Amino acid sequence: MPLQDAKDYIAMSSGPKTVQFYDADHALNAKAGVDRDEFLHKKTQVSALTRLIATFQPCHGTSSETPQHPGANTD
């Protein structure tokens, strides 16, 4: 999005806000990621480490069995 378009869009929104712009491609750069994590921590009291751990928790459905490779010998 062009910078001026972003500024115009922000100007139209109501309520208190903090706006920061980062020189990055579509993905956030490292500084933007750190700032995002700090903001979320302040607002939610959830640490970045807690969110990271939750992101990588294995999800194997409701079964307590260890998933097997389709070709694994189960004898």
C-alpha positions as a Markdown table, in Angstrom:
| # | Residue | x | y | z |
|---|---|---|---|---|
| 1 | Met | 0.0 | 0.0 | 0.0 |
| 2 | Pro | 1.4 | 3.4 | -0.8 |
| 3 | Leu | 2.4 | 5.3 | 2.3 |
| 4 | Gln | 0.0 | 8.2 | 1.6 |
| 5 | Asp | -2.9 | 5.8 | 1.2 |
| 6 | Ala | -2.0 | 4.3 | 4.6 |
| 7 | Lys | -1.8 | 7.7 | 6.3 |
| 8 | Asp | -5.2 | 8.7 | 4.8 |
| 9 | Tyr | -6.8 | 5.4 | 5.9 |
| 10 | Ile | -5.4 | 5.9 | 9.5 |
| 11 | Ala | -6.6 | 9.5 | 9.5 |
| 12 | Met | -10.2 | 8.3 | 8.8 |
| 13 | Ser | -10.2 | 5.9 | 11.8 |
| 14 | Ser | -11.4 | 7.0 | 15.2 |
| 15 | Gly | -10.2 | 6.4 | 18.6 |
| 16 | Pro | -6.8 | 6.5 | 20.2 |
| 17 | Lys | -4.1 | 4.9 | 18.1 |
| 18 | Thr | -0.4 | 4.5 | 17.8 |
| 19 | Val | 1.0 | 4.2 | 14.2 |
| 20 | Gln | 4.4 | 3.1 | 13.2 |
| 21 | Phe | 5.7 | 2.5 | 9.7 |
| 22 | Tyr | 8.5 | 0.0 | 8.8 |
| 23 | Asp | 10.6 | -0.2 | 5.8 |
| 24 | Ala | 9.8 | -3.8 | 4.9 |
| 25 | Asp | 8.3 | -5.9 | 2.2 |
| 26 | His | 4.9 | -7.7 | 2.7 |
| 27 | Ala | 6.3 | -9.6 | 5.7 |
| 28 | Leu | 7.2 | -7.8 | 8.9 |
| 29 | Asn | 10.9 | -7.1 | 9.4 |
| 30 | Ala | 12.6 | -8.0 | 12.7 |
| 31 | Lys | 12.0 | -4.6 | 14.3 |
| 32 | Ala | 8.3 | -4.7 | 13.4 |
| 33 | Gly | 8.0 | -8.2 | 14.8 |
| 34 | Val | 9.6 | -7.2 | 18.1 |
| 35 | Asp | 7.4 | -4.1 | 18.4 |
| 36 | Arg | 4.3 | -6.2 | 17.6 |
| 37 | Asp | 5.3 | -8.7 | 20.4 |
| 38 | Glu | 5.9 | -5.9 | 22.9 |
| 39 | Phe | 2.5 | -4.3 | 22.1 |
| 40 | Leu | 0.6 | -7.6 | 22.4 |
| 41 | His | 2.4 | -8.4 | 25.7 |
| 42 | Lys | 1.4 | -5.0 | 27.1 |
| 43 | Lys | -2.2 | -5.3 | 25.9 |
| 44 | Thr | -2.7 | -9.0 | 26.8 |
| 45 | Gln | 0.0 | -9.9 | 29.3 |
| 46 | Val | 0.8 | -12.9 | 27.2 |
| 47 | Ser | 4.5 | -13.2 | 26.6 |
| 48 | Ala | 6.0 | -13.8 | 23.1 |
| 49 | Leu | 7.5 | -17.0 | 24.4 |
| 50 | Thr | 4.1 | -18.3 | 25.5 |
| 51 | Arg | 2.6 | -17.5 | 22.1 |
| 52 | Leu | 5.6 | -19.2 | 20.4 |
| 53 | Ile | 5.2 | -22.3 | 22.5 |
| 54 | Ala | 1.5 | -22.5 | 21.7 |
| 55 | Thr | 2.2 | -22.1 | 18.0 |
| 56 | Phe | 4.4 | -25.2 | 18.0 |
| 57 | Gln | 2.3 | -27.6 | 20.2 |
| 58 | Pro | 1.7 | -30.8 | 18.3 |
| 59 | Cys | -1.9 | -31.4 | 17.4 |
| 60 | His | -2.8 | -35.0 | 16.8 |
| 61 | Gly | -6.5 | -34.9 | 17.4 |
| 62 | Thr | -8.1 | -36.6 | 20.4 |
| 63 | Ser | -6.2 | -39.8 | 20.1 |
| 64 | Ser | -3.5 | -40.4 | 22.8 |
| 65 | Glu | -1.7 | -42.8 | 20.5 |
| 66 | Thr | 1.5 | -41.7 | 18.7 |
| 67 | Pro | 0.8 | -41.2 | 15.0 |
| 68 | Gln | 2.4 | -43.9 | 12.9 |
| 69 | His | 3.9 | -43.5 | 9.4 |
| 70 | Pro | 1.5 | -45.2 | 6.9 |
| 71 | Gly | 4.1 | -47.8 | 6.0 |
| 72 | Ala | 5.3 | -48.5 | 9.6 |
| 73 | Asn | 5.2 | -52.0 | 11.0 |
| 74 | Thr | 2.7 | -52.1 | 13.9 |
| 75 | Asp | 3.3 | -55.8 | 14.9 |
